[in-house]
Amino acid sequence: MRDLFRNLQWPGRRPSRRPAARRSSLGEARYGVAPRRFEASRAETPRPRAQRPPVSRRAFGLIVGAVASVSLVSAGGWWLLSSDTIRVQQVRVTGAEVASVEEVTKAAGLTGHSMVRLDAKRAGDAVRALPSVKDVRITRDWFHTVKVDVTEHQAFGYWQSGAQRIVVDEEGRALQASRPAPHTAPTIVELGADVSKGAEADVDTVRLVARLLRDGTFERIGKQPKAYLFRADRGLTVIAGGHPDVIFGDSSNYDFKVQSWIALADRLKQEPPKETVQEIDLRFGRNIVLRAPAPPTATPGQGRATPTGTPVTPTATPGPGTPTPAGGTARPASTPAAGGSPALGGAPTVGGR
């Protein structure tokens, strides 16, 4: 039975400080089993650190040797970089004819530099900045020499526009300084150009002339060119002595144009036409146009007559019976067959004047 008056206190009486009697648990009272006691776990005692074994003499010697080796290598590298042992003392220049050896050496600026830290790219760019230098190659020749192999611009020919004349290479680039062109160098004359803007070569035309000379086209035809004319609306015209002028236009369909020209030249030799042929126009694909001569006038700076008056350039591919500026009619030549000769059919003719 519960004690209902346990917590009551008499007035003026202090509560007892004696600890209350431990109450037995229900299990202990009934069955005599001691209650379980749960205690807070105590922190584990730290284990003592294991002592490291002392470094052996051999290991200590290896460590000291490695440190000494690194120090020696570092000191040796610093000595090599700072001393005159492997510095550039001589610059050997090859391939320079227009530019002097002194100019190339001064532009490279490699004398006295370390061979290890040699800045070949900077030196190469400085040498290429010279007007006559096209390319350069810089190599080390240990321990004190640097080789500078120079490739200079080679002049191919000349481009003339009015009274202005410039030197060009095979790619049509104007050259300020270069090796001189050969005595047989071609001169391409530009007609109808605005000379106030200065002479500027047509790149495609220069490449076309260079290819014609390189392929031996004139040797196969048996005629050497006397002049090369360029006009913006017609392109390249090749003038050969004792042979009709050939209008190439541009370099498109190059192989077909050359084969057609060779085949037509052979056909004209074997079967000369009744009328004189002044021009062979190869600009219209399979339709090769032959034109009769027109009243000539002097070409500036060439001493060669060229047609004047009404332009002879057709605006469309001419067909049979197309009137020509000379007053006749022009019929396309037969298409060359395989093997470099015109196909069977009528010979190319030109109408009368």
Residue, then its C-alpha position, 0 to 999 in steps of 0.5 A: m500500500r502506498d504511503l500517502f503522507r510520505n511527502l508531507q512535512w510538519p511546519g518548521r521541520r527541515p527535511s532529512r538529509r539522510p539518504a533515502a533507503r534504496r528501494s529494491s527493484l521488483g525483481e530483487a524483491r520477488y526473485g532475489v536477483a540483484p539489479r544490473r548496474f550500468e556505469a559510464s564507460r571510461a576513456e581508454t588509456p592511451r597506448p604508449r607510442a612505439q619508439r622508432p628504430p634509430v637510422s642506420r649508418r648506411a641509410f644516413g650515408l645514402i641521404v647525405g650522398a643524395v643531398a650532396s649529389v643534388s647540390l653538385v648538379s645544381a651548382g654545376g648547372w648554374w656554373l654552365l649557364s653563367s660561365d663562358t664554357i658553352r656560350v655562342q662564340q661563332v655564328r656561321v651563316t650559309g645561303a646568304e647572297v643578297a643579304s650580307v653575313e654581317e646583316v644576318t649575324k646582327a639580326a640573329g643577335l646570338t653572339g654571347h648567348s648561352m647554348v642551353r638557353l638559345d632562343a632560336k625562334r626569336a632569332g629566326d623571326a628576326v632574320r626572316a624580317l630582312p627583305s631578301v630572306k624567305d626562310v631560315r633554319i638555326t641549329r646548334d653546333w656544340f659547344h660554341t657555334v650556331k649555324v644559320d642557314v638562309t633561304e633567300h627570295q628568288a625573282f621569277g619575272y616582272w609585272q609591268s603596269g604602265a611605267q611601273r615595273i615590279v619584281v615578282d616570284e612564282e607565287g605572284r608576290a612583289l619582292q623588295a629584295s631578292r636574287p636577280a631573275p634570269h635573263t630569260a625572265p618573263t615580263i607580264v604587261e597589264l593593259g588598261a590598269d589604273v596606274s595611279k593605284g600602283a602596280e599590283a600583280d595578279v597572282d593567278t596569272v603569274r602562277l599560270v605563266a610559271r606553270l606554262l614555262r615549267d611544264g614545257t608547253f612551248e617546247r611541245i608547240g614548237k613556238q616560244p612566247k614573245a610577250y604576255l599580256f594581261r587584261a582584267d576582262r580577258g585574263l592572260t594572252v600569250i603572244a608567240g611569233g608566227h603563231p596565233d595569239v592564245i587567250f588563256g583567261d585564268s588557270s582553270n581547266y589548265d590541262f584541257k586548255v594546254q591539250s587543246w592548244i597543242a592539238l589545234a596547233d598541229r591541226l593548223k600546221q597540217e591543214p592551214p585555213k583559208e583565212t588568217v587566224q589571229e586569236i585562239d580563245l580557250r576560255f569557253g571550255r570545249n568551244i574553242v573560238l578562232r578569230a580573224p585579225a582586226p585593224p591593228t594598233a600599237t600596244p604600249g611598250q610592246g611593239r605588237a599589234t592587238p585588235t582594237g575597236t569593238p571588244v572581241t570577247p564574246t559574252a556567251t559561248p559562241g555557236p556556229g555562225t556567230p559574227t565576229p568583229a572583223g565582219g565574218t563568222a567564227r565557228p568553234a573548232s572541233t573538240p580535241a580527241a584523246g591523244g592530243s589531236p582534234a576529233l574527226g570532222g571539219a577543220p576549224t575555219v574563220g569567216g572572211r572579212 
